[in-house]
Amino acid sequence: MDDPLEQNYSRLCTEIRRAAEKNRRNPGSVRLLAVSKKVPAERLRVLWELGQRLFGENRVQEARVKIPDMPNGGEWHFIGGLQTNKAKEAVEWFDVIESVDRVELAAELQKRAEAAGKNLKVLIEVNVGGEAAKHGAKPEDAGALLNAINGMSRLEVTGLMAIPPFREEPEEARPFFRKLRQIRDQLEQSCGAALPELSMGMSHDFAVAIAEGATLVRIGTALFGPRAG
């Protein structure tokens, strides 16, 4: 195992499993989403050979070039801010859109999914830190957004996603992860439907996110190393 990517992947899988077990969770309930921004398909195929099937991209224009160069059978998540004029391509290339934060975007995804004859899983992105520079619905608006999407036949809300304020000390991110879980629990109770996915936690704080209930941890830098831009 001379390739650093293989070493990183093995280490991260072990750390994710241990974090789950430490918190008395089934390790199979937490999945690693390999954030492959600016990583070429040939490097992703290294992970594929190791069994990784879950990949996340931030930009539609990059994904539409990369995904055709990958084997079929992977699960591709869009995790960046999505403009409505990119919705058609996003529906074409992705299995899950994690960053739905407004009714306008959801309606456009519904329209494009209907035209494509495709059902699409989505996560509602919540701005748990109230940061003006970040995407995401306000916590108090998440319920209305969920109700609106539940009326869209081609979209299925499977959970919530958040990018909390960055903190050097991972423990300081815990309140934001906990807040997303509490919002999810409240929405499940109010709408009477399960929202199993919590996409939260990145390279430096995923262990804390797992402790607070993450089912998807979005890891790029700790897997692929630093990338420019």
C-alpha positions as CSV (number, residue, x, y, z in Angstrom):
1,M,0.0,0.0,0.0
2,D,2.5,2.6,-1.3
3,D,-0.1,5.0,-2.6
4,P,-0.9,7.7,0.0
5,L,-4.5,7.8,-1.3
6,E,-4.9,4.1,-0.4
7,Q,-3.3,4.7,3.0
8,N,-5.6,7.7,3.7
9,Y,-8.7,5.7,2.7
10,S,-7.8,2.8,4.9
11,R,-7.1,5.1,7.9
12,L,-10.3,7.1,7.4
13,C,-12.5,3.9,7.1
14,T,-11.0,2.7,10.4
15,E,-11.5,6.1,12.1
16,I,-15.1,6.3,10.9
17,R,-15.8,2.8,12.2
18,R,-14.2,3.5,15.6
19,A,-16.1,6.8,16.0
20,A,-19.4,5.0,15.3
21,E,-18.5,2.1,17.7
22,K,-17.4,4.6,20.4
23,N,-20.9,6.1,20.3
24,R,-22.6,2.8,20.2
25,R,-23.7,3.2,16.6
26,N,-23.7,0.6,13.9
27,P,-20.6,1.4,11.8
28,G,-22.7,0.6,8.7
29,S,-24.9,3.5,9.5
30,V,-22.2,6.0,8.6
31,R,-21.0,6.4,5.0
32,L,-17.9,8.2,3.7
33,L,-18.7,10.6,0.9
34,A,-15.5,11.2,-1.0
35,V,-15.4,14.9,-2.0
36,S,-13.7,14.7,-5.3
37,K,-13.5,18.3,-6.3
38,K,-10.5,18.9,-8.6
39,V,-9.5,15.2,-8.4
40,P,-9.3,13.5,-11.8
41,A,-11.2,10.3,-12.6
42,E,-8.0,8.2,-12.6
43,R,-7.4,8.9,-8.9
44,L,-11.1,8.2,-8.1
45,R,-10.7,4.8,-9.8
46,V,-8.1,4.0,-7.2
47,L,-10.8,4.4,-4.6
48,W,-13.2,2.5,-6.7
49,E,-10.9,-0.5,-6.7
50,L,-10.9,-0.3,-2.9
51,G,-14.7,-0.4,-2.8
52,Q,-15.6,3.2,-2.6
53,R,-18.9,4.0,-4.4
54,L,-20.0,7.3,-3.0
55,F,-18.6,10.5,-4.4
56,G,-19.5,14.2,-4.0
57,E,-18.9,17.1,-6.4
58,N,-19.3,20.8,-6.0
59,R,-19.6,21.9,-9.6
60,V,-21.8,20.5,-12.3
61,Q,-19.4,21.5,-15.1
62,E,-16.6,19.4,-13.6
63,A,-18.8,16.5,-12.8
64,R,-20.2,16.2,-16.3
65,V,-16.7,15.6,-17.6
66,K,-15.6,13.3,-14.8
67,I,-18.6,11.0,-14.2
68,P,-18.5,9.5,-17.8
69,D,-14.9,8.4,-17.1
70,M,-16.0,6.4,-14.1
71,P,-17.5,2.9,-13.9
72,N,-21.2,2.6,-13.7
73,G,-22.8,1.9,-10.4
74,G,-21.5,4.7,-8.3
75,E,-23.6,7.1,-6.3
76,W,-23.0,10.8,-7.1
77,H,-24.0,13.6,-4.7
78,F,-24.1,17.3,-5.6
79,I,-22.9,19.2,-2.5
80,G,-22.3,22.7,-3.8
81,G,-24.5,25.7,-4.1
82,L,-26.8,25.1,-7.1
83,Q,-28.2,27.8,-9.4
84,T,-31.5,27.1,-11.1
85,N,-29.9,27.3,-14.5
86,K,-27.8,24.3,-13.7
87,A,-30.7,22.2,-12.5
88,K,-31.2,20.3,-15.7
89,E,-27.6,19.1,-15.8
90,A,-27.6,18.4,-12.1
91,V,-30.7,16.1,-12.6
92,E,-28.9,14.4,-15.5
93,W,-25.7,13.6,-13.7
94,F,-26.4,13.3,-10.0
95,D,-28.3,10.7,-7.9
96,V,-28.7,13.0,-4.9
97,I,-28.8,16.8,-4.5
98,E,-27.7,17.7,-1.0
99,S,-28.0,21.4,-1.3
100,V,-31.7,22.2,-1.8
101,D,-32.3,25.4,0.2
102,R,-35.2,27.1,-1.4
103,V,-38.5,26.4,-3.0
104,E,-37.5,28.0,-6.3
105,L,-34.6,25.5,-6.7
106,A,-36.8,22.5,-5.7
107,A,-39.4,23.5,-8.2
108,E,-36.9,23.7,-11.0
109,L,-35.4,20.3,-10.0
110,Q,-39.0,18.8,-10.0
111,K,-39.6,20.3,-13.5
112,R,-36.3,18.9,-14.9
113,A,-36.7,15.5,-13.2
114,E,-40.3,15.2,-14.6
115,A,-39.0,16.0,-18.1
116,A,-36.3,13.4,-17.7
117,G,-38.6,10.8,-16.2
118,K,-36.3,10.5,-13.2
119,N,-36.9,10.4,-9.5
120,L,-34.4,12.3,-7.5
121,K,-33.3,12.1,-3.8
122,V,-32.6,15.5,-2.2
123,L,-31.4,16.8,1.2
124,I,-32.5,20.1,2.6
125,E,-29.4,22.3,3.4
126,V,-29.9,24.2,6.6
127,N,-27.7,27.2,7.5
128,V,-27.2,26.2,11.1
129,G,-24.7,29.0,11.8
130,G,-26.8,31.8,10.4
131,E,-23.8,32.9,8.2
132,A,-24.7,35.4,5.5
133,A,-22.0,34.1,3.1
134,K,-23.3,30.5,3.1
135,H,-26.2,28.8,1.4
136,G,-28.9,27.0,3.3
137,A,-32.4,27.6,4.5
138,K,-32.9,29.3,7.8
139,P,-33.7,26.7,10.5
140,E,-37.1,28.2,11.0
141,D,-37.9,27.9,7.3
142,A,-36.9,24.2,7.0
143,G,-40.3,22.9,7.8
144,A,-42.1,25.0,5.1
145,L,-39.5,24.0,2.6
146,L,-39.9,20.3,3.5
147,N,-43.7,20.6,3.1
148,A,-43.3,22.2,-0.3
149,I,-41.0,19.5,-1.6
150,N,-43.2,16.8,-0.2
151,G,-45.8,18.0,-2.7
152,M,-43.3,17.5,-5.6
153,S,-43.8,14.0,-7.1
154,R,-40.3,13.5,-8.5
155,L,-38.4,14.6,-5.4
156,E,-37.8,12.6,-2.2
157,V,-36.4,14.3,0.8
158,T,-34.2,11.8,2.6
159,G,-32.6,14.1,5.2
160,L,-30.7,17.3,6.0
161,M,-27.3,18.7,5.2
162,A,-25.3,21.5,6.9
163,I,-21.9,23.2,6.5
164,P,-21.5,24.7,10.0
165,P,-19.1,27.6,10.7
166,F,-15.5,26.5,10.6
167,R,-13.8,26.0,14.0
168,E,-10.2,25.0,14.5
169,E,-11.2,22.9,17.5
170,P,-13.6,20.2,16.3
171,E,-15.5,20.1,19.6
172,E,-16.6,23.7,19.0
173,A,-18.6,22.5,16.0
174,R,-20.7,20.1,18.2
175,P,-23.5,22.5,18.9
176,F,-24.1,23.0,15.2
177,F,-24.2,19.3,14.5
178,R,-26.5,18.8,17.4
179,K,-28.7,21.6,16.1
180,L,-29.1,19.9,12.7
181,R,-30.0,16.6,14.4
182,Q,-32.6,18.4,16.6
183,I,-34.1,20.1,13.5
184,R,-34.3,16.8,11.8
185,D,-36.0,15.1,14.8
186,Q,-38.6,18.0,15.0
187,L,-39.3,17.7,11.2
188,E,-39.8,13.9,11.5
189,Q,-42.3,14.4,14.3
190,S,-44.2,17.2,12.5
191,C,-44.4,15.6,9.1
192,G,-44.7,12.0,10.2
193,A,-42.0,10.7,7.9
194,A,-38.5,9.4,8.3
195,L,-35.6,11.7,7.4
196,P,-32.7,9.2,7.9
197,E,-29.8,11.1,6.4
198,L,-27.7,13.7,8.2
199,S,-24.9,14.9,6.0
200,M,-22.5,16.8,8.3
201,G,-18.9,16.7,9.3
202,M,-15.8,17.1,7.1
203,S,-12.1,16.2,7.3
204,H,-11.2,17.7,10.6
205,D,-14.4,17.3,12.6
206,F,-16.2,14.2,11.3
207,A,-15.7,12.2,14.5
208,V,-17.7,14.8,16.4
209,A,-20.4,14.8,13.7
210,I,-20.7,11.0,14.0
211,A,-21.1,11.4,17.7
212,E,-24.0,13.7,17.0
213,G,-25.7,11.4,14.5
214,A,-24.1,12.0,11.0
215,T,-24.9,9.3,8.5
216,L,-22.8,10.9,5.7
217,V,-19.4,12.5,6.3
218,R,-18.1,14.6,3.5
219,I,-14.3,14.1,3.4
220,G,-11.9,15.6,0.8
221,T,-8.7,17.0,2.2
222,A,-8.0,14.2,4.6
223,L,-8.5,11.7,1.7
224,F,-6.9,13.5,-1.3
225,G,-4.7,16.1,0.3
226,P,-4.9,19.9,-0.1
227,R,-6.2,21.2,-3.4
228,A,-5.9,24.7,-4.8
229,G,-9.1,26.7,-4.9
